[in-house]
């Protein structure tokens, strides 16, 4: 009888542990994901405010601090081809005083340095929309690299259809920073929303996207 009771107790504890794990592990993983998304939202907002502030810093200078398809319209005089090259300029020109690790994320850890030679596309979590100083409020100006579009006109249909779950950015969700300062994150069932539902419009303009 004693052996039987011990066996029953072991089985009961085993089932209980399994139930706790079934409840706790998904909740823990979701909390981790939301924390990572929140960090990226915060970093994206800091980037947005810094770029906007630099553009407004010298009112007599009509050139923008946002990446431009026409290099003569950018403060650097360069038409940046990738978001990585643009972010190198952002740091070296003093637009934002951060280490390059600031532009990373899960799976794309950047260098804890301000030396542009230490920063490459594999360490960059962000895509940036060109000519973003010419868009309406609520228009997407930056988003995480696991959104695959190369032009804002491709932001149509389900978010999931433009989401790359094999991206170097190991994140089961995406972050979008909009002009005007608002930002959104999408994960889980949220990825089944359509871009039209998010932005209340059809394809958004014809703005090239600088990818890492």
C-alpha positions, -999 to 999 in steps of 0.1 A, spaced: 0 0 0 28 24 8 44 18 -25 11 24 -43 6 57 -24 40 69 -33 34 61 -70 1 79 -69 17 109 -53 45 110 -79 20 108 -107 -1 136 -92 29 158 -87 40 151 -123 7 161 -138 5 192 -116 40 202 -127 30 197 -163 -1 219 -158 19 246 -142 44 245 -171 16 246 -197 2 278 -181 35 294 -170 57 289 -200 34 305 -226 27 334 -203 65 339 -196 73 337 -234 45 362 -241 58 386 -214 93 383 -230 79 391 -264 60 421 -252 90 434 -234 111 431 -266 84 449 -286 81 476 -260 119 482 -261 118 485 -299 89 509 -298 108 530 -273 140 530 -295 120 537 -326 104 567 -310 137 581 -299 151 577 -334 120 594 -349 122 624 -325 160 627 -332 156 627 -370 127 652 -368 146 674 -344 177 675 -366 155 684 -396 140 714 -376 173 724 -360 183 748 -388 151 764 -402 170 783 -430 184 750 -443 156 733 -464 175 700 -465 162 671 -444 178 648 -419 155 620 -432 170 598 -459 162 612 -494 159 597 -528 177 629 -540 210 633 -522 210 670 -527 179 673 -505 197 655 -476 218 673 -450 247 649 -458 244 655 -495 241 618 -499 212 596 -512 216 568 -488 210 534 -503 205 513 -471 192 520 -436 226 508 -422 245 535 -441 220 561 -431 223 551 -394 261 554 -396 256 590 -407 231 595 -379 257 586 -353 288 601 -368 270 634 -375 257 637 -339 220 634 -348 217 608 -320 244 601 -294 241 563 -290 262 532 -296 253 511 -326 239 484 -304 209 508 -300 198 499 -335 198 462 -329 173 437 -315 169 400 -307 193 381 -331 208 412 -345 230 425 -317 250 456 -327 284 467 -315 287 486 -282 307 512 -300 302 545 -319 328 534 -346 309 531 -379 333 505 -391 319 481 -364 283 484 -376 269 463 -405 236 452 -420 235 420 -399 233 441 -367 205 464 -379 169 458 -369 154 487 -388 140 497 -422 135 534 -429 112 551 -454 128 576 -478 114 611 -482 95 606 -449 95 644 -443 69 647 -470 43 623 -457 11 628 -437 7 621 -400 0 584 -394 21 574 -423 47 546 -416 83 560 -415 102 532 -399 96 495 -392 114 464 -381 133 444 -408 110 414 -405 85 433 -426 97 425 -461 84 454 -483 108 476 -504 82 503 -511 53 516 -491 29 508 -519 34 471 -509 18 476 -475 -14 459 -486 -33 428 -474 -25 409 -443 4 420 -422 14 383 -419 18 381 -457 46 408 -455 61 393 -423 92 371 -425 94 347 -396 128 335 -408 143 370 -406 176 375 -388 156 395 -363 144 368 -339 111 384 -330 76 369 -332 62 403 -339 68 436 -357 70 473 -348 60 502 -369 68 539 -362 45 564 -378 49 601 -387 35 622 -359 50 600 -331 26 572 -327 38 536 -329 23 501 -331 34 465 -325 18 434 -340 21 399 -328 0 367 -326 -35 373 -341 -26 409 -347 -5 398 -377 -37 387 -393 -49 423 -395 -46 440 -429 -25 471 -435 -56 488 -448 -72 482 -414 -42 497 -396 -38 528 -418 -74 532 -429 -63 535 -465 -53 517 -497 -16 513 -508 5 541 -492 22 563 -517 53 554 -536 81 558 -511 112 535 -514 122 517 -482 158 516 -471 165 481 -459 195 471 -438 
